[in-house]
Amino acid sequence: MTDLFSNAAEIMLVGMGAVLAFLLLLIAAMMLMAKLIPQPEPTTSRQSATAQGSTTTGDNVPPKVVAAISAAVHRYRSTNQNHKK
């Protein structure tokens, strides 16, 4: 019975050691890659409409739809102004 427990403990320790070694190797590889591979610079090609100063409404949205949505938002905000906290 004692031999069975010692075999089980040995297998458990070998397995845990293998997992620990793999995780340490993985962490080392990720740290090395973080230093070797440069991070991409953020792209600023798409600017917001307010930053450009234009009033573009999108690619496929007709101006009448934009006007209707703006009117609906304005009416909602004006009628529900007293519900804000």
C-alpha positions as CSV (number, residue, x, y, z in Angstrom):
1,M,0.0,0.0,0.0
2,T,2.9,2.4,0.8
3,D,4.5,1.6,-2.5
4,L,1.3,2.6,-4.3
5,F,1.2,6.0,-2.5
6,S,4.8,6.6,-3.2
7,N,4.3,5.9,-6.9
8,A,1.2,8.2,-6.9
9,A,3.2,11.0,-5.2
10,E,6.0,10.6,-7.7
11,I,3.7,10.7,-10.7
12,M,2.0,13.7,-9.2
13,L,5.2,15.6,-8.6
14,V,6.6,14.8,-12.0
15,G,3.3,16.1,-13.6
16,M,3.2,19.2,-11.5
17,G,6.9,19.9,-12.3
18,A,6.3,19.5,-16.0
19,V,3.3,21.9,-15.9
20,L,5.4,24.4,-13.9
21,A,8.3,24.1,-16.4
22,F,6.0,24.6,-19.3
23,L,4.4,27.7,-17.7
24,L,7.7,29.2,-16.9
25,L,8.9,28.6,-20.5
26,L,5.7,30.2,-21.8
27,I,6.1,33.3,-19.6
28,A,9.8,33.6,-20.7
29,A,8.9,33.3,-24.4
30,M,6.1,35.9,-24.1
31,M,8.4,38.4,-22.3
32,L,11.1,37.9,-25.0
33,M,8.5,38.4,-27.8
34,A,7.2,41.6,-26.1
35,K,10.8,43.0,-26.2
36,L,11.6,41.9,-29.7
37,I,8.4,42.6,-31.5
38,P,7.6,46.4,-31.7
39,Q,4.1,47.4,-30.8
40,P,2.1,48.9,-33.7
41,E,1.6,52.7,-33.7
42,P,-2.0,53.8,-33.4
43,T,-3.6,54.8,-36.7
44,T,-5.2,58.2,-36.9
45,S,-6.5,58.0,-40.5
46,R,-10.1,58.0,-39.5
47,Q,-11.0,61.2,-37.7
48,S,-14.3,62.1,-36.3
49,A,-16.6,64.5,-38.2
50,T,-16.4,67.1,-35.5
51,A,-12.6,67.1,-35.6
52,Q,-12.6,67.7,-39.4
53,G,-15.2,70.3,-39.1
54,S,-17.4,68.7,-41.7
55,T,-21.0,67.5,-41.3
56,T,-20.9,64.3,-43.3
57,T,-23.8,62.0,-42.5
58,G,-22.2,58.7,-43.4
59,D,-22.0,56.7,-46.5
60,N,-25.6,55.6,-47.2
61,V,-27.7,57.7,-44.9
62,P,-29.9,60.2,-46.7
63,P,-30.1,63.7,-45.2
64,K,-33.8,63.4,-44.6
65,V,-33.2,60.4,-42.3
66,V,-30.6,62.3,-40.4
67,A,-32.9,65.2,-40.0
68,A,-35.7,63.0,-38.7
69,I,-33.4,61.3,-36.2
70,S,-32.1,64.6,-35.0
71,A,-35.6,66.0,-34.5
72,A,-36.6,62.8,-32.6
73,V,-33.6,63.1,-30.3
74,H,-34.2,66.8,-29.7
75,R,-37.9,66.1,-28.9
76,Y,-37.0,63.2,-26.6
77,R,-34.5,65.3,-24.7
78,S,-36.8,68.3,-24.4
79,T,-39.7,66.2,-23.1
80,N,-37.7,64.1,-20.7
81,Q,-35.5,66.8,-19.3
82,N,-37.1,66.8,-15.9
83,H,-36.4,63.0,-15.5
84,K,-32.7,63.5,-15.4
85,K,-30.9,63.4,-12.0
